[in-house]
Amino acid sequence: MSRFTLSPPSLGRRQLLKLGLGASAASLLPLSSVFANTLSTKARIVILGGGAAGMSMANRLARRLSGATITVVEPRELHHYQPGWTLVASGVWEAERTLQPNAKFRPAGIEWVQGQAAGIDAGQRRITLADSSTLDYDVLVVATGLQLNYQLIDGMSPDLIGSNGIGSVYASLDAARRTRDAIDAWLAEGGGKGIFTSPQTAIKCAGAPIKMTFTTLSRIKAEGVRDHFNLDYFTGGGGMFSQPWINDFLKQRFDRENITRHHSQYLSAIDAGAKQAQFTSKDGSTEVRDYDFIHVVPPMSAPDFVKDSDLIAQSGAFQGEWLDTDIHTLQHNRYPEVFGIGDVIGAPINKTAASVKAQAPVVEANILAYLQEKPLPARHNGYTSCPLITDIGKAMLVEFGYDNNMEFLPSFSFIDPKEESWSAWVLKDYLLQPAYYAMLEGRV
Ligand SMILES: Cc1cc2nc3c(=O)[nH]c(=O)nc-3n(C[C@H](O)[C@H](O)[C@H](O)COP(=O)(O)OP(=O)(O)OC[C@H]3O[C@@H](n4cnc5c(N)ncnc54)[C@H](O)[C@@H]3O)c2cc1C
C-alpha cells in the first residue's frame, strides 16, 4: 500500500482520451490523411530497443505495413514505466505499479529478438548482436534510449544506491526503491545536510531531479522539522530548466524554500564512506561538501555501441554523444534509411515519454514516405511535457516545444501551465500511465 493515499477526482472517458491526444496534436500534419491505407512492402525493418519508443513504433509499423519483416531487438522481458519511478522513490507508489510484461504490448506478426545490439555497421546496413549474430536492414529505427554514465563520477557506482545516504532515482526500479529507503533513513535521523544534483549533460526527464528535491522537502515539512534540514541543489547547467518561465519560477521557488542553488557545478567525485561529494566548476576548480543524504543524477549519453558507430553526431552540440538526426523529420542526417526516436536522439529538449508520443506518428509517416520514395511529410515540433511535482499532492503540467523561445503548448483548458494544481498532480498520479500504455500500443 502507498503511504500517501490521495483519491483521484472522477475524470471522464473524454478527458482521458484527450490526454492521449494531447501530444499527438503536436505533429503538424493530419497524418492519417497522408497515408490512409497499409503499404505493401518486402522491406526489412529493424527496431533497436523495445521501450517506450521502440514498442510504439513496432505497433504502428505492424499496423501500417503488410509483407514487411519487422524485427525488434530488446533484452528485457518486462516493460518499465519509468515516469512512475519518482513516485516510487518518494514513497507514493509501490514499485510493482510500474511493471508490465512486454508480451502484453507486442504486436502479432513481428519478430522479437530478446537480445542486445552490440554494433551498427551503417555502411553495410547491418546490426551485430551481443551473441555475434547479425541482422541486415533496409530501414533502421534507433530507439535504444540513453546510457547512464555513473562511472564518470569518481567513486560512484549504482551498487551504492540505498547505502551511505546515497539515492538515485534513475538507475533502475530497484534503485528507485532503494532511494526511497535512503530518504526514509535520513528523515528518521531527524535532521542533516541534503544535496540534490543534476549533471552537466542532457538528461531524460529534466524535471526528475527537481521533483525529487520537492517531494523530499514536502516530507520534511510534513514532519514539521524544516529547520533541522539544510538543502542544497547543484546543477552542472547554468539554469534550472530549459523552459524560460519555469526556469525563473524554479529559481524563485528554491530561494523562497531556502534551498541553496549552485549553478555550473557538477558532481565529479563521491566518497561514500566519508559521505563527501566533490563538485567541479567550469573553470576546473573543485569544492568538497559533506552530506547526510545525496541524490545523484549521472551524466547521460547515447549507448556506447551507438557512440562507436557512424550514426553518432560528427559535429555540433551533439558531437560524439547523441544520434545524428534531423530534429524535425527524425531521419538520420547522413543515412536516410535510418530514423531515430526517443531519448537517444540529439535534440535541444525532448528526452521524455511525452516527446515519444509526439514523435511516433512523425516517424511512422516519414518511414512510409521513405519506403515509397516520397518527400517526408511529417515534422516534429519538439513537443515535450513534464508533470513537475512541486509538493506531494501538487504539480504543474509544463508542455512546450522548440519554437518561440520554447513557449507553452498547453493541452488542457482546465490546467494553467503557470499554476501548481491538484489536477496536474492527478494527471501524474493516475492518468498519464494509461495514456502511456495506449501510446505503447500505437493507439495515440
Ligand atoms: C526517473 C524518471 C522519471 C521520468 N519521468 C517522466 C515523466 O514524468 N514524463 C515523461 O514523459 N517522461 C519521463 N521520463 C522519461 C521517459 O521514461 C523516457 O523519456 C522514455 O522512456 C524514452 O523512451 P525510449 O524508448 O527512448 O527509452 P526507454 O523507454 O528507456 O527504452 C529503451 C529500450 O532500449 C533497450 N535497449 C537499450 N540498449 C539496448 C541494446 N543495446 N540493444 C537492444 N535494446 C536496447 C532498453 O532495454 C529499453 O527497453 C522519466 C524517466 C525517468 C528515468
The ligand as an ORCA input file, in Angstrom:
! r2SCAN-3c Opt
* xyz 0 1
  C      13.072      8.774    -13.039
  C      12.426      9.066    -14.359
  C      11.296      9.864    -14.415
  C      10.690     10.154    -15.626
  N       9.550     10.919    -15.638
  C       8.937     11.191    -16.818
  C       7.721     11.919    -16.845
  O       7.181     12.314    -15.818
  N       7.158     12.170    -18.051
  C       7.711     11.738    -19.224
  O       7.153     11.972    -20.282
  N       8.885     11.033    -19.220
  C       9.501     10.757    -18.058
  N      10.673     10.009    -18.031
  C      11.387      9.761    -19.301
  C      10.858      8.598    -20.108
  O      10.782      7.425    -19.333
  C      11.794      8.392    -21.287
  O      11.963      9.610    -21.963
  C      11.247      7.367    -22.252
  O      11.180      6.102    -21.624
  C      12.108      7.322    -23.509
  O      11.764      6.242    -24.321
  P      12.904      5.444    -25.114
  O      12.210      4.357    -25.813
  O      13.751      6.387    -25.854
  O      13.819      4.837    -23.961
  P      13.425      3.658    -22.973
  O      11.988      3.711    -22.646
  O      14.413      3.750    -21.861
  O      13.655      2.343    -23.813
  C      14.895      1.983    -24.353
  C      14.893      0.484    -24.548
  O      16.038      0.118    -25.293
  C      16.558     -1.082    -24.759
  N      17.968     -1.151    -25.084
  C      18.989     -0.455    -24.527
  N      20.153     -0.824    -25.064
  C      19.858     -1.752    -25.990
  C      20.664     -2.530    -26.860
  N      21.973     -2.421    -26.889
  N      20.027     -3.406    -27.669
  C      18.686     -3.549    -27.658
  N      17.893     -2.848    -26.833
  C      18.480     -1.969    -26.008
  C      16.274     -0.981    -23.267
  O      16.240     -2.256    -22.645
  C      14.938     -0.276    -23.233
  O      13.858     -1.174    -23.150
  C      11.261      9.668    -16.822
  C      12.397      8.834    -16.770
  C      12.964      8.530    -15.558
  C      14.171      7.624    -15.510
*
